[in-house]
């Protein structure tokens, strides 16, 4: 193996570890410096240090711990350089040792830096879009382009939101904490949306070579469970937890041996994680009638069906009707159209999908032409189907999805017209 190849492999390792560990590093550093913007900069400094040192010294046995320790040492050095923070040195000195912090005095407190980071980034001093964009950047490790695609907005808009959000939090001296009482409830909707979007990015990555990013799903699911324990009387928290349990149960069956996507109809349901399904059912019993609870009920319809053919599509379409009434969205309308296609036929669904083609928010949404292509293919309109699949392939930024869509286009082209 050449030195250049070794260096390239080490660089890939550094970037992979940082992608996985960045949220925990930033959260741990924020506990020390009390500024999420500075914490992110220090985390990036640790990344640069790894890129400089690991090619010479080799990748450590515990690379995540190395990055975390390096970032925390730099954070403590920064605090030491500021005389006004001298009093805080006694508090942060323990961070030099890998010892767990003491148990919180309050029964409602949560000793979880990641959760504190979410609630801090979701402070009411920020507008809702800024809260979500900032937390996805800090906690999910998403790039601005990935967040922009998740929101269907320009990348420059997201970049501005993140920069302004960091400055606002610093100026307002927002404490790094999980709030209590009415303040906690006020921030809950943004927190739930952040966790939901992080899971979605892990479940169906907007870009890259992998369809699924399990680390993001695991973080989102863990945080949803923590929230459910923290807020046992909040039905929508349990609704989100149920939804993520059901969705996570399918992850092992969503990709084939080489990482290729496996569609729901073709998935081996024996590979679905039944323990997670049971957890989802339990959480659903405690859920309410909000948007996440309704999505969880839809996911439950899939989870309890022994075979794809046994899916209660009529019930799913009805649940989407209720979801649309509660939270109107063109994406929900598109998902409802898929359910209608299975319960009433592709012709009925195509009318619904055609009505969405002029929707500005779906202009660059690859699933719109993808769904339309499926419907056209089922109706025997194979030439039009091929064109839709090819168009969808140009819109997706995920390599695995692009391969799947081009395969569908090729299959449509070979079918008799």
Buried (B, 14 or more C-beta within 10 A) or exposed (E): EEEEEEBEEBBEBBEEBBBBBBBBBBBBBBBBBBBBBBBBBBBBBBBEBBBEBBBEEEBBEEBBEBBBBBBBBBBBEBBEEEEEBEEBEEEBEEBEEEEEEEEEEEEEBBEBBBBBBBBBBBBBEBBEBBBBBBBBBBBBBBBBBBBBBBBBBEBEBBBBBBBBBBEBBBEEEBEBBBBEEEBBEEBBBBBBBBBBBBBBBBBBBBBEEBBBBBBBBBBBBBBBBBBBEBBEEBBBBBBBBBBBBBBBBBBBBBBBEEEEBBEEEEBEBEEBBEEBBEBBBEBBEBBBEBBBBBBBBBBBBBBBBEEBEEBBBBBBBBBBBBBBEBEEBBBBBBBBBBBBBBBBEBEEBBEBBEEBEEBEBBEEBBBBBBBBBBBBBBBEBBEBBBBBBBBBBEBBBBBBBBBBBBBBBEBBBEEEE
